[in-house]
Amino acid sequence: MSWSQVFHTSCLVLLVHLLCLEAVPISLDKTKVNQPEDKASEPPPSVDTGLHYDRYLREVIDFLEKDQHFREKLHNTDMEDIKMGKLAKELDFVSHHVRTQLDELKRQEVSRLRTLIKAKQDIEGGNDMAVDHQALLKQFEYLNHMNPHTFEVEDLDRLIKSATNDLENYDKERHEEFKKYEMTKDHERREHLKTLDDEGRMKEEEHYEEMKKKHADHPKVNHPGSQNQFKEVWEEADGLDPEDFDPKTFFKLHDSNGDGFFDEQELEALFTKELEKIYDPTNEEDDMVEMEEERLRMREHVMNEVDTNKDRLVSLEEFLIATKKKEFLEPDSWETLEQNQAYTDEEMREFEEHLAQQEEDLNQKASDLQKQRDELERQQEQLNSQKVELQQAVEHMERLKTQKVEPPPEVHEGNAIPEPQGEYHPLPLGHQDMSQNHPGMKQDNHLQNQIPHNTQDLSQPRLQDLPPGHQAVP
C-alpha cells in the first residue's frame, strides 16, 4: 500500500469525488484488455478532497512521503494512534531538508490566508479599517496561527484532526444539499401550477404522474454489495461466466490501482450497472442528480456493512469476510430513491416558510433601495437646478463685463451758476464770511445755491442798502 493511500486513509482525507455530477468510470472487461506493465513505484494521483485547504494538505503529504523514517513509522501505527496524535510526534525525527520545505509551505499558506482575509474585507467595504490578522486566522483550525514561520508537531496534529472532522461531515452535507435540491424542485413545480388555469393545471399534473410511473418502471435493482450484484458485474462488465464467480478474483479485477484496497471511487464504480437500470440521461423522467445521490447511498450502505475498522477503505480480508455473511448471500430487496422521499412534510413546510421569509426580506430591501434611489434622484434634481441658476448668474456677469460703461451725464450751460461779474473786492475787516463760525449760515448758503440762476446777481450790493458815506466804487 502506497504512503499516499495510507496517509489519506488514516486522516480520512481521500474522497472519491467532489460534486454530485462527477462521473465515475465504468468497470472494464479486464480479461479482454492487455494490462500495461507496472511502472516503478509511482503512486496514484491524489484526489481533490474538496476542502478549502486541499492543496496545502496534499503538499504536506508529498513532503512527508519523502522521509523514510516517517514512512516506516506510518506503517507501524494503527488508526487510533494516528487520531490520538502519536504519528504527529514523529515529525521531530523528520530530516532537516523536509522540515525546511514544510516551514516554507506553512509560510506560503499563512500568506494565502492573509490575502484571502484582506480580499474579503475589501469586498465588504472595510478598506479604512485595520486588519487583525492574528484574530482572523483563528478561524483556520488546521494550522497553528500563533507560529506562522515554522511547521511543528502541533501543525501536523491540527491538520490530521481538522481533515478527519471535515471529511466525516462531508457525506452528511451532501445529503443535506440533495434534500434542498429536491425540495426546491418540488416547490418550483407547485409555484408553476399556481400560474396555470384549471385545464393547464390538470394537464401538468397528468404529465407529472406519467413521468413518475415511467421512472419507476425499471428492472429489479440488486442489493448493493450482494452476491447477485457482484455476479452481474462479473458477467456483464468482466465478461465471465457467473457460475465461475470467485470473490478473490473479483476483488483483484476491480482493485484498479492494485493497492489491495477498495477505495470509495473503486467501490462506487461497481454500482454503475445497477444505476443504469434506473437512470438514463436521455430520458425526461430521469434526474442525473438523483442518480449520484443513489450512488452515494449504495456506497455508504456497503461501507457500513463491510468496512469494519471504519478507515473508509475495504481491504481484501474485509471483503472476503463479508462474502460469507447471510446479507451477502440472501440480501433484502433494495429500496431506491423513488421509494424513499428525501424529506418529510414538516421539513418541506419549514423550507417553504424559509423561502417566504427570504422573499419578504428581499422585497423589503428592494423597497428600501427604491426609496434611496428616489431620494438620490430628488437631490440630483435640486443640484441640477442650482447648477442651472449658478450658470445663469455667471453668464449674466460675463455679459456685464463685455458691455461698455457709459460716462456720467454732462452739466448743461443753462443750469450752471454764472461766475460773479466785475472785480472781486474782499469785504472790509469785520465783515468776513462767518459761515464757518455760524452753522446757521451754512444752511443760508445752501439755500442760496438753490436760487434760480436767472435772478438778479446778488453779488453786487444795492445802492440803497449801503450806509451813508459808503458810495459804491465804480
Disulfide bonds with the S-S distance in Angstrom:
none
